[in-house]
Amino acid sequence: MQALSPTAQKRQKATEALHRRPEQRAAYFRRAIVPTVEIRFPLPPKTTTSFFRIGETRVCTPRYREWIGKAVLAISTTVPVPGRISGLCDVDIYMPAFSGKPENRTAPCLDAAAQAGIIAAASDQFVREVRPHPGAEANSIRMVLTSIPVDEQDAADIELRHRAGHAPKLIAASLGISVGQVETVIAGMRR
């Protein structure tokens, strides 16, 4: 079998990274699982001025890339280090007063949280509801992410099954809830 050239190895790693599930990203996986996370970062540019199209491809503007870098840095340098939300969550976004629709500012906020590793991805698979609150902050974004709670009976069942050595995927399948909810309960047991 012939060894791959350095360029082919680099291409293979890039392809593997693209096909990796969002929950497997290092920025996400390294954070501790918590039921609620509060983060702050600067106000994003409007979605309508953050992207442009070249044919069928959607491309980020330099202004948006600069903002996302600042937002991820602000989130990552917060003390104490924020944890992550495992599985589905609800998001409240408190923002300063501005002109335009609040919905045009929520998508970039979710992108920043995903790139910083607070949520796995900014998609319906991981975010159930987004509630914008314009005019609630002075000059920055405050985002509160809350995992979907599990009722007490399911939490007790999860604890028993986890102590019996069952895998989180098996527990989730048997109870009809998400793996993220099971992981959140197990993380709460460790505290």
N, C-alpha and C positions, 0 to 999 in steps of 0.2 A: 504494500500500500504506500502510495506516494504522500509525503508530508505536504501540507498546505503552505503556500507562500505567505509572508507576513501580510500582504494586502488581502489575500483570500481569508486569512484568519480574522482580520479586522472586519471584513464584510460579514463573515459568519457570526461574529459576536454581535454586530449591529442587528442582523436579522433575528437572532435569538432574543435580543432585548425588545424588539418590536412585538414579538409573539408572546412575551412574558405577560402574565396576568397583572393587572394594576396593583393587586395586593402584594405582589412579590418584589416591588421596587424597594431598593435599600432605604430611600428617604422615608418611606411609609413604614416598613417593617421594623426599623430600629426604634421607633417611638413606642412608649408604653401605651397599652389600651386603657382608656378612661371613658366614663359615661358622658362627660361634658367637657368641652374645650372652649376657651375664650381667647381670641387672637385680635391683634390690632395691626393695621397697616395703612399706608396712604390711600387717598381716594383714587380709584382707577379712571382711566380715560373712558369715554363712551365706547360702547361696542361698535357703533357705526363708524367711528374714526380709528378703530384699533386694527381693522383688517381690510384688505382689498383682494380682489379676485384677478387671477391671471388664468383665463380660460375657465376650467372647472376647479382649479386649485385655489384654496383660501390661504392667504399669506398674512402673517403678522407684520404690522408696521414697526419701524425702529422705536417709535415712542412707546408702543405697547410692550415690546421686549424690554426696554429700559425700566418701565413701571413694574413689570412682573418680577424682574430681578431685584428691585428695591423692596417689593412686597414680600418676596420669599426670604430675603435677608432680614427684614424686620421681624418676620415670624420666627425664623430660625435662631435669632439672637435674643429672643425674649427669655427673661429669667423669672421664674423657673421655666425650664424647657416644657413647652406644651406637649401633651400626649396626642394620641390619635383616636379616631372614632372607627371602630371595627364594625363593618356592615352598614346598614341603612341608618340615616340620620335626618333630623329636621334642622334647618338653618335659619337663624334670625340674623339679619344684617342691619345694623344701626349705622346710618350714614348722615353726613351733614346735609343741610339744605342746598339744593342745586336746581338748575333748570333742566327740564327733560324728564323722561320716564325713568323711574327707579329700576325697572327691569333691564334697562340698557347698561346698568352698572353691576347687576348681580352675577352675570356670567363671568366677567373677569375676576370677581371676588372668589368664586368657586374654583376657577383655574388656579389662582394663587394658593388656595388651601390645598388643592391636589398636588401642585408642584412642590409645596413645602412638606408634604407627607402627612397632613392632618386627616385627609380623607383619601381613599384609594384612587378615586377618579371623580370628575365633575359630571356624572351621568345619572340618569334615573335609577340605575342599578344601586347606587350608593347614596343618593340624595332624594328623600321622599318629598319634602316640601321646603320651599324657600319663601321666607316672609321678609320683604324689605320694609324698613322703618325710616323713611327720609325725614331729616330735620331733627333727629334724636341725638346727634353728636356735633361737636364744635367744628373739627377740621380733619378727622380721619375716620376710617372704617373700624367698627367693632363688630366682630362676627362671633356669634355664640352657636356652637354646633352641639346638638344633643342626640345621643343614640336613642333608638326606639326602645322603650322599656319592656321588660318581660314581666308577666304577672308572677305573683309570689309562688303559686303552685308549680309553674314551669321552672322558676329559679331553684326551688328545692329539688325538683326532679333532675335538673342539670347538675346540681352539686352532688347528688347521690350517684348519678351515672359517671360523672368525672372521677369521683373517688373510687369507683369500681373499675376504672381504667378504660372507659369508652372514649373513642375519638370524638372531637367536636363535630365533625361532619356526620357521624352516626347519630349523635344526640340530636342535632338539628333536624335530620331527616325523620327521626322517630317522633319528634314533638311538633313538626311542621312549622319551624321557625328558621330564621337565617343563621348561618354559621357565625356571622358577626355578633349576633345577640348572644349566642352560646359563649363565644370568646370573651365578651364583655362581662358576663356573669362569672366566668372562671377567673378573669383578671381581678374582679372584685373580691373573690375568695382569698387571693394571695396577699391582699393588703392588710 
